[in-house]
Amino acid sequence: MEKRYSEMSEYELKQEIAQLTEKARKAEQLGIVNEFAVLERKIAMARSYLLDPASFKKGEIYEIEGDPGAYFKIDYIEGVFAWGYRISGGKPIEALPISMLKEVK
């Protein structure tokens, strides 16, 4: 039975990230785009559990990692997800793993 990321220690999370990264590398080399995308999302989720959600502030604007020039304004944090809106607008509220958010400098 597999553990949830929320139940894993820091060491276990880092091991999981390393394994997922290796699988993603192989999927990318083999051109399996769907599997690569799923693995990238799992890596983002696992990384989120290594971060402190309290360090992300409501009302602040962050750059979205992997999407240059895209920005996200946080309405609220729930667990390891930041709920809010993309600054480009047009989309309803969405949730992103906090590991996908970078401070704007």
N, CA, C and O atoms as a GROMACS GRO file, in nm:
protein
  420
    1MET      N    1   0.085  -0.119   0.000
    1MET     CA    2   0.000   0.000   0.000
    1MET      C    3   0.089   0.125   0.000
    1MET      O    4   0.180   0.138   0.082
    2GLU      N    5   0.060   0.214  -0.093
    2GLU     CA    6   0.140   0.336  -0.105
    2GLU      C    7   0.097   0.440  -0.003
    2GLU      O    8  -0.020   0.449   0.034
    3LYS      N    9   0.194   0.518   0.042
    3LYS     CA   10   0.167   0.627   0.136
    3LYS      C   11   0.125   0.751   0.059
    3LYS      O   12   0.165   0.771  -0.056
    4ARG      N   13   0.044   0.833   0.123
    4ARG     CA   14   0.012   0.964   0.067
    4ARG      C   15   0.131   1.055   0.089
    4ARG      O   16   0.211   1.034   0.181
    5TYR      N   17   0.144   1.155   0.005
    5TYR     CA   18   0.255   1.251   0.022
    5TYR      C   19   0.248   1.316   0.159
    5TYR      O   20   0.351   1.344   0.220
    6SER      N   21   0.128   1.342   0.207
    6SER     CA   22   0.110   1.408   0.336
    6SER      C   23   0.159   1.322   0.452
    6SER      O   24   0.184   1.373   0.561
    7GLU      N   25   0.172   1.191   0.431
    7GLU     CA   26   0.217   1.099   0.536
    7GLU      C   27   0.367   1.071   0.529
    7GLU      O   28   0.422   1.006   0.618
    8MET      N   29   0.433   1.119   0.424
    8MET     CA   30   0.574   1.090   0.403
    8MET      C   31   0.664   1.188   0.479
    8MET      O   32   0.629   1.304   0.500
    9SER      N   33   0.781   1.137   0.518
    9SER     CA   34   0.883   1.222   0.579
    9SER      C   35   0.954   1.301   0.468
    9SER      O   36   0.935   1.274   0.350
   10GLU      N   37   1.034   1.397   0.508
   10GLU     CA   38   1.109   1.476   0.411
   10GLU      C   39   1.198   1.386   0.326
   10GLU      O   40   1.206   1.404   0.204
   11TYR      N   41   1.263   1.291   0.390
   11TYR     CA   42   1.350   1.197   0.319
   11TYR      C   43   1.271   1.117   0.216
   11TYR      O   44   1.314   1.101   0.102
   12GLU      N   45   1.155   1.066   0.257
   12GLU     CA   46   1.072   0.986   0.166
   12GLU      C   47   1.023   1.069   0.048
   12GLU      O   48   1.018   1.021  -0.065
   13LEU      N   49   0.987   1.194   0.075
   13LEU     CA   50   0.943   1.282  -0.033
   13LEU      C   51   1.056   1.306  -0.133
   13LEU      O   52   1.033   1.304  -0.254
   14LYS      N   53   1.176   1.329  -0.083
   14LYS     CA   54   1.290   1.352  -0.174
   14LYS      C   55   1.320   1.227  -0.257
   14LYS      O   56   1.356   1.238  -0.374
   15GLN      N   57   1.306   1.110  -0.196
   15GLN     CA   58   1.325   0.983  -0.269
   15GLN      C   59   1.219   0.969  -0.378
   15GLN      O   60   1.250   0.933  -0.491
   16GLU      N   61   1.096   0.999  -0.343
   16GLU     CA   62   0.984   0.991  -0.438
   16GLU      C   63   1.005   1.088  -0.554
   16GLU      O   64   0.983   1.052  -0.670
   17ILE      N   65   1.049   1.209  -0.524
   17ILE     CA   66   1.074   1.309  -0.629
   17ILE      C   67   1.184   1.260  -0.723
   17ILE      O   68   1.172   1.276  -0.844
   18ALA      N   69   1.290   1.201  -0.667
   18ALA     CA   70   1.399   1.148  -0.749
   18ALA      C   71   1.349   1.037  -0.841
   18ALA      O   72   1.385   1.033  -0.959
   19GLN      N   73   1.267   0.946  -0.789
   19GLN     CA   74   1.213   0.837  -0.871
   19GLN      C   75   1.121   0.890  -0.980
   19GLN      O   76   1.128   0.846  -1.095
   20LEU      N   77   1.034   0.983  -0.944
   20LEU     CA   78   0.943   1.040  -1.042
   20LEU      C   79   1.018   1.118  -1.151
   20LEU      O   80   0.980   1.114  -1.268
   21THR      N   81   1.124   1.187  -1.111
   21THR     CA   82   1.204   1.263  -1.206
   21THR      C   83   1.269   1.170  -1.307
   21THR      O   84   1.274   1.200  -1.426
   22GLU      N   85   1.320   1.056  -1.260
   22GLU     CA   86   1.380   0.957  -1.349
   22GLU      C   87   1.277   0.899  -1.446
   22GLU      O   88   1.304   0.884  -1.565
   23LYS      N   89   1.158   0.867  -1.394
   23LYS     CA   90   1.050   0.815  -1.480
   23LYS      C   91   1.009   0.920  -1.583
   23LYS      O   92   0.984   0.887  -1.699
   24ALA      N   93   1.002   1.047  -1.541
   24ALA     CA   94   0.965   1.155  -1.633
   24ALA      C   95   1.069   1.172  -1.742
   24ALA      O   96   1.035   1.195  -1.858
   25ARG      N   97   1.195   1.161  -1.705
   25ARG     CA   98   1.304   1.172  -1.804
   25ARG      C   99   1.291   1.063  -1.910
   25ARG      O  100   1.304   1.088  -2.029
   26LYS      N  101   1.264   0.940  -1.863
   26LYS     CA  102   1.248   0.827  -1.956
   26LYS      C  103   1.126   0.846  -2.046
   26LYS      O  104   1.132   0.821  -2.166
   27ALA      N  105   1.015   0.891  -1.988
   27ALA     CA  106   0.893   0.914  -2.066
   27ALA      C  107   0.917   1.021  -2.172
   27ALA      O  108   0.870   1.009  -2.285
   28GLU      N  109   0.991   1.125  -2.136
   28GLU     CA  110   1.021   1.233  -2.231
   28GLU      C  111   1.108   1.180  -2.345
   28GLU      O  112   1.084   1.212  -2.461
   29GLN      N  113   1.209   1.098  -2.311
   29GLN     CA  114   1.296   1.042  -2.413
   29GLN      C  115   1.220   0.951  -2.509
   29GLN      O  116   1.250   0.946  -2.628
   30LEU      N  117   1.122   0.880  -2.455
   30LEU     CA  118   1.043   0.788  -2.538
   30LEU      C  119   0.928   0.860  -2.610
   30LEU      O  120   0.857   0.799  -2.690
   31GLY      N  121   0.912   0.988  -2.582
   31GLY     CA  122   0.808   1.066  -2.647
   31GLY      C  123   0.667   1.036  -2.598
   31GLY      O  124   0.570   1.057  -2.670
   32ILE      N  125   0.655   0.986  -2.474
   32ILE     CA  126   0.524   0.957  -2.416
   32ILE      C  127   0.479   1.083  -2.342
   32ILE      O  128   0.500   1.098  -2.222
   33VAL      N  129   0.416   1.172  -2.417
   33VAL     CA  130   0.382   1.305  -2.369
   33VAL      C  131   0.284   1.301  -2.252
   33VAL      O  132   0.302   1.373  -2.154
   34ASN      N  133   0.181   1.219  -2.261
   34ASN     CA  134   0.080   1.213  -2.154
   34ASN      C  135   0.141   1.167  -2.023
   34ASN      O  136   0.114   1.226  -1.918
   35GLU      N  137   0.221   1.062  -2.027
   35GLU     CA  138   0.285   1.011  -1.906
   35GLU      C  139   0.380   1.115  -1.847
   35GLU      O  140   0.386   1.132  -1.725
   36PHE      N  141   0.453   1.184  -1.933
   36PHE     CA  142   0.545   1.287  -1.888
   36PHE      C  143   0.468   1.397  -1.814
   36PHE      O  144   0.512   1.442  -1.708
   37ALA      N  145   0.355   1.440  -1.869
   37ALA     CA  146   0.275   1.546  -1.806
   37ALA      C  147   0.222   1.502  -1.669
   37ALA      O  148   0.223   1.581  -1.574
   38VAL      N  149   0.177   1.379  -1.659
   38VAL     CA  150   0.126   1.327  -1.531
   38VAL      C  151   0.239   1.323  -1.428
   38VAL      O  152   0.220   1.362  -1.313
   39LEU      N  153   0.356   1.276  -1.468
   39LEU     CA  154   0.469   1.266  -1.376
   39LEU      C  155   0.516   1.405  -1.332
   39LEU      O  156   0.552   1.423  -1.215
   40GLU      N  157   0.515   1.501  -1.422
   40GLU     CA  158   0.552   1.639  -1.386
   40GLU      C  159   0.456   1.693  -1.279
   40GLU      O  160   0.500   1.761  -1.186
   41ARG      N  161   0.327   1.664  -1.291
   41ARG     CA  162   0.228   1.709  -1.194
   41ARG      C  163   0.251   1.641  -1.059
   41ARG      O  164   0.238   1.705  -0.955
   42LYS      N  165   0.285   1.512  -1.062
   42LYS     CA  166   0.313   1.440  -0.936
   42LYS      C  167   0.437   1.499  -0.868
   42LYS      O  168   0.439   1.512  -0.746
   43ILE      N  169   0.537   1.534  -0.946
   43ILE     CA  170   0.659   1.594  -0.890
   43ILE      C  171   0.623   1.728  -0.823
   43ILE      O  172   0.669   1.756  -0.713
   44ALA      N  173   0.541   1.809  -0.890
   44ALA     CA  174   0.499   1.938  -0.833
   44ALA      C  175   0.424   1.917  -0.702
   44ALA      O  176   0.444   1.992  -0.606
   45MET      N  177   0.339   1.816  -0.698
   45MET     CA  178   0.263   1.786  -0.575
   45MET      C  179   0.358   1.746  -0.463
   45MET      O  180   0.349   1.798  -0.352
   46ALA      N  181   0.449   1.654  -0.491
   46ALA     CA  182   0.542   1.607  -0.388
   46ALA      C  183   0.629   1.722  -0.337
   46ALA      O  184   0.653   1.732  -0.217
   47ARG      N  185   0.675   1.808  -0.427
   47ARG     CA  186   0.757   1.924  -0.386
   47ARG      C  187   0.679   2.019  -0.295
   47ARG      O  188   0.736   2.082  -0.206
   48SER      N  189   0.549   2.027  -0.318
   48SER     CA  190   0.465   2.117  -0.237
   48SER      C  191   0.468   2.077  -0.089
   48SER      O  192   0.461   2.163  -0.002
   49TYR      N  193   0.479   1.948  -0.062
   49TYR     CA  194   0.481   1.901   0.076
   49TYR      C  195   0.615   1.929   0.145
   49TYR      O  196   0.627   1.911   0.266
   50LEU      N  197   0.715   1.972   0.069
   50LEU     CA  198   0.843   2.012   0.128
   50LEU      C  199   0.845   2.161   0.162
   50LEU      O  200   0.940   2.209   0.224
   51LEU      N  201   0.740   2.234   0.122
   51LEU     CA  202   0.733   2.378   0.145
   51LEU      C  203   0.638   2.410   0.259
   51LEU      O  204   0.552   2.329   0.297
   52ASP      N  205   0.654   2.530   0.314
   52ASP     CA  206   0.566   2.578   0.421
   52ASP      C  207   0.455   2.663   0.360
   52ASP      O  208   0.482   2.772   0.309
   53PRO      N  209   0.330   2.616   0.364
   53PRO     CA  210   0.220   2.693   0.307
   53PRO      C  211   0.207   2.833   0.368
   53PRO      O  212   0.156   2.924   0.302
   54ALA      N  213   0.251   2.851   0.491
   54ALA     CA  214   0.242   2.981   0.557
   54ALA      C  215   0.332   3.086   0.492
   54ALA      O  216   0.312   3.206   0.512
   55SER      N  217   0.429   3.042   0.413
   55SER     CA  218   0.518   3.138   0.347
   55SER      C  219   0.456   3.197   0.221
   55SER      O  220   0.515   3.286   0.158
   56PHE      N  221   0.338   3.149   0.183
   56PHE     CA  222   0.265   3.204   0.069
   56PHE      C  223   0.151   3.290   0.122
   56PHE      O  224   0.072   3.243   0.204
   57LYS      N  225   0.144   3.413   0.077
   57LYS     CA  226   0.052   3.510   0.136
   57LYS      C  227  -0.070   3.539   0.048
   57LYS      O  228  -0.060   3.554  -0.073
   58LYS      N  229  -0.184   3.545   0.114
   58LYS     CA  230  -0.310   3.581   0.049
   58LYS      C  231  -0.296   3.722  -0.009
   58LYS      O  232  -0.243   3.812   0.056
   59GLY      N  233  -0.344   3.740  -0.131
   59GLY     CA  234  -0.339   3.870  -0.196
   59GLY      C  235  -0.210   3.897  -0.272
   59GLY      O  236  -0.202   3.992  -0.349
   60GLU      N  237  -0.108   3.814  -0.250
   60GLU     CA  238   0.020   3.833  -0.319
   60GLU      C  239   0.013   3.775  -0.460
   60GLU      O  240  -0.069   3.688  -0.490
   61ILE      N  241   0.100   3.825  -0.545
   61ILE     CA  242   0.108   3.778  -0.684
   61ILE      C  243   0.239   3.701  -0.701
   61ILE      O  244   0.346   3.747  -0.660
   62TYR      N  245   0.228   3.584  -0.763
   62TYR     CA  246   0.342   3.496  -0.785
   62TYR      C  247   0.351   3.461  -0.933
   62TYR      O  248   0.251   3.458  -1.004
   63GLU      N  249   0.474   3.434  -0.978
   63GLU     CA  250   0.493   3.385  -1.114
   63GLU      C  251   0.467   3.234  -1.114
   63GLU      O  252   0.500   3.165  -1.018
   64ILE      N  253   0.407   3.184  -1.222
   64ILE     CA  254   0.379   3.041  -1.231
   64ILE      C  255   0.499   2.973  -1.296
   64ILE      O  256   0.536   3.004  -1.409
   65GLU      N  257   0.560   2.880  -1.222
   65GLU     CA  258   0.677   2.808  -1.271
   65GLU      C  259   0.638   2.725  -1.393
   65GLU      O  260   0.534   2.659  -1.394
   66GLY      N  261   0.722   2.729  -1.495
   66GLY     CA  262   0.694   2.652  -1.615
   66GLY      C  263   0.604   2.724  -1.713
   66GLY      O  264   0.572   2.671  -1.820
   67ASP      N  265   0.562   2.845  -1.678
   67ASP     CA  266   0.474   2.925  -1.765
   67ASP      C  267   0.524   3.070  -1.760
   67ASP      O  268   0.462   3.155  -1.697
   68PRO      N  269   0.637   3.097  -1.828
   68PRO     CA  270   0.697   3.230  -1.822
   68PRO      C  271   0.599   3.342  -1.859
   68PRO      O  272   0.525   3.332  -1.957
   69GLY      N  273   0.599   3.445  -1.778
   69GLY     CA  274   0.512   3.560  -1.803
   69GLY      C  275   0.371   3.543  -1.750
   69GLY      O  276   0.289   3.634  -1.763
   70ALA      N  277   0.340   3.427  -1.690
   70ALA     CA  278   0.208   3.404  -1.633
   70ALA      C  279   0.214   3.428  -1.483
   70ALA      O  280   0.306   3.382  -1.415
   71TYR      N  281   0.116   3.502  -1.432
   71TYR     CA  282   0.114   3.537  -1.290
   71TYR      C  283  -0.016   3.492  -1.226
   71TYR      O  284  -0.120   3.480  -1.291
   72PHE      N  285  -0.009   3.468  -1.094
   72PHE     CA  286  -0.120   3.411  -1.019
   72PHE      C  287  -0.137   3.489  -0.889
   72PHE      O  288  -0.041   3.508  -0.815
   73LYS      N  289  -0.260   3.534  -0.862
   73LYS     CA  290  -0.290   3.605  -0.737
   73LYS      C  291  -0.364   3.510  -0.644
   73LYS      O  292  -0.466   3.453  -0.681
   74ILE      N  293  -0.311   3.494  -0.523
   74ILE     CA  294  -0.368   3.400  -0.426
   74ILE      C  295  -0.486   3.462  -0.352
   74ILE      O  296  -0.475   3.570  -0.294
   75ASP      N  297  -0.598   3.391  -0.353
   75ASP     CA  298  -0.715   3.428  -0.272
   75ASP      C  299  -0.706   3.362  -0.135
   75ASP      O  300  -0.730   3.426  -0.032
   76TYR      N  301  -0.670   3.234  -0.134
   76TYR     CA  302  -0.652   3.162  -0.007
   76TYR      C  303  -0.571   3.036  -0.029
   76TYR      O  304  -0.557   2.987  -0.141
   77ILE      N  305  -0.518   2.984   0.082
   77ILE     CA  306  -0.438   2.862   0.082
   77ILE      C  307  -0.516   2.754   0.154
   77ILE      O  308  -0.571   2.776   0.262
   78GLU      N  309  -0.521   2.637   0.093
   78GLU     CA  310  -0.584   2.522   0.158
   78GLU      C  311  -0.491   2.404   0.142
   78GLU      O  312  -0.473   2.352   0.031
   79GLY      N  313  -0.431   2.361   0.252
   79GLY     CA  314  -0.332   2.254   0.244
   79GLY      C  315  -0.211   2.302   0.167
   79GLY      O  316  -0.152   2.405   0.202
   80VAL      N  317  -0.174   2.229   0.062
   80VAL     CA  318  -0.059   2.269  -0.020
   80VAL      C  319  -0.104   2.330  -0.153
   80VAL      O  320  -0.026   2.337  -0.248
   81PHE      N  321  -0.230   2.373  -0.158
   81PHE     CA  322  -0.283   2.435  -0.279
   81PHE      C  323  -0.311   2.583  -0.256
   81PHE      O  324  -0.364   2.623  -0.152
   82ALA      N  325  -0.273   2.662  -0.355
   82ALA     CA  326  -0.307   2.805  -0.356
   82ALA      C  327  -0.425   2.821  -0.450
   82ALA      O  328  -0.419   2.782  -0.566
   83TRP      N  329  -0.533   2.878  -0.398
   83TRP     CA  330  -0.651   2.903  -0.478
   83TRP      C  331  -0.653   3.050  -0.516
   83TRP      O  332  -0.629   3.138  -0.433
   84GLY      N  333  -0.681   3.077  -0.644
   84GLY     CA  334  -0.684   3.214  -0.689
   84GLY      C  335  -0.707   3.224  -0.838
   84GLY      O  336  -0.769   3.136  -0.900
   85TYR      N  337  -0.655   3.331  -0.896
   85TYR     CA  338  -0.680   3.361  -1.037
   85TYR      C  339  -0.550   3.393  -1.108
   85TYR      O  340  -0.457   3.450  -1.050
   86ARG      N  341  -0.545   3.355  -1.235
   86ARG     CA  342  -0.434   3.398  -1.320
   86ARG      C  343  -0.458   3.545  -1.352
   86ARG      O  344  -0.572   3.587  -1.378
   87ILE      N  345  -0.352   3.624  -1.351
   87ILE     CA  346  -0.362   3.768  -1.374
   87ILE      C  347  -0.413   3.796  -1.516
   87ILE      O  348  -0.479   3.897  -1.539
   88SER      N  349  -0.381   3.709  -1.610
   88SER     CA  350  -0.427   3.728  -1.748
   88SER      C  351  -0.578   3.728  -1.759
   88SER      O  352  -0.635   3.774  -1.858
   89GLY      N  353  -0.644   3.675  -1.655
   89GLY     CA  354  -0.789   3.680  -1.647
   89GLY      C  355  -0.858   3.581  -1.739
   89GLY      O  356  -0.795   3.499  -1.805
   90GLY      N  357  -0.989   3.591  -1.740
   90GLY     CA  358  -1.067   3.507  -1.829
   90GLY      C  359  -1.104   3.370  -1.773
   90GLY      O  360  -1.202   3.310  -1.816
   91LYS      N  361  -1.026   3.321  -1.678
   91LYS     CA  362  -1.053   3.189  -1.623
   91LYS      C  363  -1.113   3.202  -1.483
   91LYS      O  364  -1.087   3.298  -1.411
   92PRO      N  365  -1.195   3.103  -1.446
   92PRO     CA  366  -1.250   3.103  -1.310
   92PRO      C  367  -1.140   3.069  -1.209
   92PRO      O  368  -1.026   3.040  -1.246
   93ILE      N  369  -1.175   3.074  -1.083
   93ILE     CA  370  -1.080   3.041  -0.977
   93ILE      C  371  -1.022   2.902  -1.001
   93ILE      O  372  -1.093   2.811  -1.045
   94GLU      N  373  -0.894   2.886  -0.972
   94GLU     CA  374  -0.829   2.756  -0.987
   94GLU      C  375  -0.731   2.734  -0.873
   94GLU      O  376  -0.696   2.828  -0.802
   95ALA      N  377  -0.688   2.611  -0.857
   95ALA     CA  378  -0.593   2.575  -0.752
   95ALA      C  379  -0.463   2.528  -0.816
   95ALA      O  380  -0.464   2.451  -0.912
   96LEU      N  381  -0.352   2.576  -0.762
   96LEU     CA  382  -0.221   2.531  -0.807
   96LEU      C  383  -0.142   2.482  -0.687
   96LEU      O  384  -0.152   2.540  -0.578
   97PRO      N  385  -0.062   2.376  -0.705
   97PRO     CA  386   0.026   2.335  -0.596
   97PRO      C  387   0.123   2.450  -0.566
   97PRO      O  388   0.172   2.516  -0.658
   98ILE      N  389   0.150   2.474  -0.439
   98ILE     CA  390   0.235   2.590  -0.404
   98ILE      C  391   0.375   2.580  -0.462
   98ILE      O  392   0.442   2.682  -0.478
   99SER      N  393   0.421   2.459  -0.495
   99SER     CA  394   0.554   2.446  -0.553
   99SER      C  395   0.562   2.505  -0.694
   99SER      O  396   0.672   2.524  -0.746
  100MET      N  397   0.449   2.534  -0.754
  100MET     CA  398   0.448   2.592  -0.889
  100MET      C  399   0.454   2.744  -0.884
  100MET      O  400   0.457   2.809  -0.989
  101LEU      N  401   0.457   2.803  -0.765
  101LEU     CA  402   0.457   2.948  -0.752
  101LEU      C  403   0.593   2.999  -0.710
  101LEU      O  404   0.655   2.946  -0.617
  102LYS      N  405   0.640   3.102  -0.780
  102LYS     CA  406   0.768   3.165  -0.749
  102LYS      C  407   0.744   3.312  -0.717
  102LYS      O  408   0.660   3.377  -0.779
  103GLU      N  409   0.818   3.362  -0.618
  103GLU     CA  410   0.805   3.504  -0.582
  103GLU      C  411   0.846   3.591  -0.699
  103GLU      O  412   0.942   3.561  -0.770
  104VAL      N  413   0.772   3.698  -0.718
  104VAL     CA  414   0.806   3.795  -0.823
  104VAL      C  415   0.911   3.888  -0.765
  104VAL      O  416   0.894   3.943  -0.657
  105LYS      N  417   1.019   3.904  -0.838
  105LYS     CA  418   1.128   3.988  -0.788
  105LYS      C  419   1.125   4.125  -0.846
  105LYS      O  420   1.210   4.208  -0.814
   0.00000   0.00000   0.00000
